[in-house]
Amino acid sequence: MNRLMWVDKEICHLNRNDLEALKILLPYWGISLQDNRLTGSLSSKKVYLDIDANDRALFFFSLLTHTGIEASDHATVTDLNIYVNISDKYEYPLSLITPEKTYHLKGMNKKSLDLQKRIHKNIWLPDAFSSLMCSIHPEHIETSMEWLSYLTIQYYMKPFFTPIDHLSIDQYEHLLTSVLEKINPLFSSYQISAPTISEWPSLPDEYSSFKQRKSSPNDSSKEHKTISPFPSKQSLFTPEPFNPFKFNRETAKKSVINPFYR
């Protein structure tokens, strides 16, 4: 059996087969393994999140606390900038806006028997951007913030993703409860089953000093296509041309994405 450590604490023992499966899964969680010691893969990275309410920012960084990622107060010193507008302009929970297209994300609300779709709720980053402009529907804020945490992990870790569909659901659930749940119970709760959390939690100690520039909330009040994160599969997104500064909708386009290409 292989002993695994997180910080200075022993969290579990895994047999050889489970350890090899865990090594494949860890990049999807934003975690690295070296000499049987687990660490956050994004400990040297910074993210700037521009959103209208501090509690939403705290929730986002709570989901990612195990990755070691750092919140920044300034967009000029970050690796990734995320700008969020809460609006009912679109019926979709989360839309990603680029100068050329708008990607309406269509995630999964139920657990899938397809592990490749299940792990990030079938949400995949359409391209590599240094800035993400997002429109979040006010009725889907918690879900959209969860999805943004997956997109943030993908932004940094996609080059390290490998196929996981050969792993069983039972083995995946075992590793979730044995490893991830002991490292970040909040993030793992969304991976194990449908969310049952009624209130957003307090921010972990390491993020307790994080402050957002905007602290007052200002909430404004089809088909589902399958996707595989590997080339030659049908796209999850329904893109359309878009002016990110005027929020104008134009004729929709289609785009095939490859989440393993930066």
FENKA-V286121 format. One record per pair of residues at least 24 apart in sequence whose C-alpha atoms are under 7 Angstrom apart, sorted by sequence separation. I is the first residue (numbers start at 1). J is the second residue. D is the distance in whole Angstrom. If there is no record, write none. Layout:
# FENKA-V286121
i=I j=J d=D
i=I j=J d=D
This chain:
# FENKA-V286121
i=43 j=67 d=6
i=45 j=69 d=5
i=46 j=70 d=5
i=47 j=71 d=5
i=48 j=72 d=5
i=123 j=147 d=7
i=42 j=67 d=5
i=43 j=68 d=4
i=44 j=69 d=7
i=45 j=70 d=6
i=46 j=71 d=6
i=47 j=72 d=6
i=48 j=73 d=6
i=40 j=66 d=6
i=41 j=67 d=6
i=42 j=68 d=5
i=43 j=69 d=5
i=46 j=72 d=6
i=48 j=74 d=6
i=125 j=151 d=6
i=40 j=67 d=4
i=41 j=68 d=7
i=42 j=69 d=5
i=48 j=75 d=5
i=124 j=151 d=7
i=128 j=155 d=7
i=231 j=258 d=6
i=40 j=68 d=5
i=230 j=258 d=6
i=125 j=154 d=7
i=229 j=258 d=6
i=48 j=78 d=6
i=120 j=150 d=6
i=229 j=259 d=6
i=5 j=36 d=6
i=6 j=37 d=6
i=47 j=78 d=5
i=4 j=36 d=5
i=5 j=37 d=5
i=6 j=38 d=5
i=46 j=78 d=5
i=47 j=79 d=6
i=48 j=80 d=6
i=49 j=81 d=6
i=50 j=82 d=6
i=51 j=83 d=6
i=3 j=36 d=7
i=4 j=37 d=6
i=5 j=38 d=6
i=6 j=39 d=7
i=46 j=79 d=6
i=47 j=80 d=5
i=48 j=81 d=5
i=49 j=82 d=5
i=50 j=83 d=5
i=51 j=84 d=5
i=45 j=79 d=6
i=46 j=80 d=7
i=47 j=81 d=6
i=48 j=82 d=6
i=49 j=83 d=6
i=50 j=84 d=6
i=51 j=85 d=7
i=98 j=133 d=7
i=31 j=67 d=6
i=96 j=132 d=7
i=97 j=133 d=5
i=30 j=67 d=5
i=96 j=133 d=6
i=97 j=134 d=6
i=96 j=134 d=5
i=95 j=134 d=6
i=96 j=135 d=7
i=94 j=134 d=7
i=95 j=135 d=5
i=94 j=135 d=6
i=95 j=136 d=7
i=94 j=136 d=5
i=93 j=136 d=6
i=94 j=137 d=7
i=93 j=137 d=5
i=92 j=137 d=7
i=91 j=137 d=7
i=90 j=137 d=7
i=93 j=140 d=5
i=87 j=135 d=6
i=116 j=164 d=6
i=81 j=130 d=6
i=82 j=131 d=6
i=83 j=132 d=6
i=84 j=133 d=6
i=85 j=134 d=6
i=86 j=135 d=6
i=87 j=136 d=6
i=88 j=137 d=5
i=115 j=164 d=7
i=116 j=165 d=5
i=80 j=130 d=5
i=81 j=131 d=5
i=82 j=132 d=5
i=83 j=133 d=5
i=84 j=134 d=5
i=85 j=135 d=5
i=86 j=136 d=5
i=87 j=137 d=5
i=88 j=138 d=6
i=94 j=144 d=6
i=115 j=165 d=6
i=79 j=130 d=7
i=80 j=131 d=6
i=81 j=132 d=6
i=82 j=133 d=6
i=83 j=134 d=6
i=84 j=135 d=6
i=85 j=136 d=6
i=86 j=137 d=6
i=87 j=138 d=6
i=93 j=144 d=6
i=114 j=165 d=7
i=84 j=136 d=7
i=86 j=138 d=6
i=115 j=169 d=7
i=119 j=191 d=6
i=138 j=219 d=6
i=111 j=193 d=7
i=138 j=220 d=6
i=138 j=221 d=6
i=110 j=194 d=7
i=60 j=145 d=6
i=64 j=149 d=7
i=60 j=146 d=7
i=63 j=149 d=7
i=60 j=149 d=6
i=161 j=260 d=7
i=158 j=259 d=6
i=159 j=260 d=5
i=158 j=260 d=5
i=159 j=261 d=7
i=122 j=227 d=7
i=124 j=229 d=7
i=117 j=228 d=7
i=116 j=228 d=7
i=66 j=183 d=6
i=66 j=184 d=6
i=106 j=224 d=7
i=30 j=153 d=6
i=63 j=186 d=6
i=63 j=187 d=5
i=30 j=157 d=7
i=27 j=157 d=6
i=106 j=236 d=7
i=127 j=257 d=7
i=105 j=236 d=7
i=106 j=237 d=7
i=126 j=257 d=5
i=88 j=220 d=7
i=105 j=237 d=5
i=27 j=160 d=6
i=28 j=161 d=7
i=86 j=219 d=6
i=87 j=220 d=5
i=88 j=221 d=6
i=104 j=237 d=6
i=126 j=259 d=7
i=27 j=161 d=6
i=86 j=220 d=6
i=87 j=221 d=7
i=103 j=237 d=5
i=104 j=238 d=5
i=125 j=259 d=6
i=128 j=262 d=6
i=103 j=238 d=6
i=104 j=239 d=6
i=124 j=259 d=6
i=103 j=239 d=4
i=102 j=239 d=5
i=103 j=240 d=7
i=24 j=162 d=7
i=101 j=239 d=5
i=102 j=240 d=5
i=101 j=240 d=5
i=102 j=241 d=6
i=24 j=164 d=7
i=101 j=241 d=4
i=102 j=242 d=6
i=59 j=200 d=6
i=62 j=203 d=6
i=100 j=241 d=5
i=101 j=242 d=5
i=59 j=201 d=7
i=62 j=204 d=7
i=100 j=242 d=6
i=99 j=242 d=6
i=98 j=242 d=7
i=99 j=243 d=6
i=58 j=203 d=6
i=97 j=242 d=7
i=99 j=244 d=6
i=98 j=244 d=6
i=97 j=244 d=6
i=22 j=175 d=7
i=54 j=212 d=6
i=54 j=214 d=7
i=53 j=214 d=6
i=54 j=215 d=5
i=52 j=214 d=5
i=53 j=215 d=5
i=51 j=214 d=7
i=52 j=215 d=6
i=53 j=216 d=6
i=52 j=216 d=6
i=53 j=217 d=5
i=52 j=217 d=5
i=12 j=178 d=6
i=52 j=218 d=6
i=12 j=179 d=7
i=11 j=179 d=7
i=11 j=182 d=7
